[in-house]
Amino acid sequence: MILHVTDAKHLQDYQVWLKFNDGAEGVVDFRKELWGAMFEPLKDLNLFSQLKLDTELDTIVWPNGADLAPEFLHELLQQSQGTQHVR
């Protein structure tokens, strides 16, 4: 199955609620994921909170051009729920 983010909502701080086409959903905290040239600017909560669901890319994006692969987001969700993703 090709994973797609089907819904997303900024909650507070660096927490985002995500829903996937496989039925998985939950909250991911991105605090530890914001490193590197594209993601460092997202440490500004004003910019981070502007995330949107891009239905063409099937993932979340930010105004500065940053995006994360749905597979990576799904793995983060599973880790936050205490399960490991097995490929």
C-alpha positions as CSV (number, residue, x, y, z in Angstrom):
1,M,0.0,0.0,0.0
2,I,1.2,3.4,-0.9
3,L,0.8,5.7,2.2
4,H,-0.9,9.0,2.0
5,V,-1.6,11.6,4.6
6,T,-5.4,12.2,4.3
7,D,-5.8,14.8,7.1
8,A,-3.6,16.9,9.3
9,K,-4.0,19.5,12.0
10,H,-1.6,21.6,14.0
11,L,-2.5,21.2,17.7
12,Q,0.0,23.1,19.8
13,D,3.8,23.6,20.0
14,Y,5.3,21.1,17.6
15,Q,2.4,18.6,17.8
16,V,0.5,17.6,14.8
17,W,-2.5,15.2,14.5
18,L,-2.1,13.1,11.4
19,K,-4.4,10.6,9.6
20,F,-3.4,8.2,7.0
21,N,-5.2,6.2,4.2
22,D,-4.5,3.0,6.1
23,G,-6.6,4.1,9.0
24,A,-3.7,5.0,11.3
25,E,-4.0,8.3,13.1
26,G,-2.6,10.1,16.1
27,V,-0.3,12.9,17.3
28,V,3.3,13.3,16.4
29,D,5.7,15.7,18.1
30,F,8.2,17.1,15.6
31,R,10.4,18.9,18.2
32,K,13.3,16.5,17.6
33,E,12.8,16.3,13.8
34,L,13.5,20.0,12.9
35,W,17.1,20.0,11.9
36,G,18.8,20.7,8.6
37,A,18.6,23.7,6.3
38,M,15.0,23.2,5.2
39,F,13.6,22.3,8.7
40,E,15.5,24.7,11.0
41,P,13.2,27.6,10.1
42,L,10.3,25.5,11.3
43,K,11.5,26.0,14.9
44,D,9.7,29.3,14.6
45,L,6.3,28.2,15.9
46,N,4.6,30.9,13.8
47,L,6.0,29.2,10.6
48,F,5.5,25.6,11.9
49,S,1.9,26.2,12.7
50,Q,1.2,27.1,9.0
51,L,1.5,23.5,7.9
52,K,-1.0,22.4,5.3
53,L,-2.1,19.1,3.7
54,D,-0.9,19.0,0.1
55,T,-3.3,16.7,-1.8
56,E,-1.0,16.4,-4.8
57,L,2.0,15.3,-2.7
58,D,-0.3,13.4,-0.2
59,T,1.7,14.8,2.8
60,I,2.1,17.9,4.9
61,V,4.0,21.0,3.6
62,W,5.0,24.4,5.0
63,P,5.2,27.8,3.3
64,N,9.1,27.6,3.1
65,G,8.8,24.5,0.8
66,A,9.6,21.9,3.5
67,D,7.7,18.6,3.4
68,L,8.1,15.2,4.8
69,A,7.5,11.8,3.1
70,P,4.3,10.1,4.2
71,E,6.3,6.9,5.0
72,F,8.5,8.9,7.4
73,L,5.5,10.5,9.1
74,H,3.8,7.1,9.5
75,E,7.0,5.7,11.1
76,L,7.1,8.7,13.5
77,L,3.4,8.1,14.4
78,Q,4.1,4.4,15.1
79,Q,7.1,5.3,17.3
80,S,5.1,7.8,19.2
81,Q,2.5,5.1,19.9
82,G,5.2,2.7,21.1
83,T,5.2,0.4,18.1
84,Q,7.9,-0.3,15.6
85,H,7.4,-0.3,11.9
86,V,8.6,-3.5,10.3
87,R,9.3,-3.3,6.5
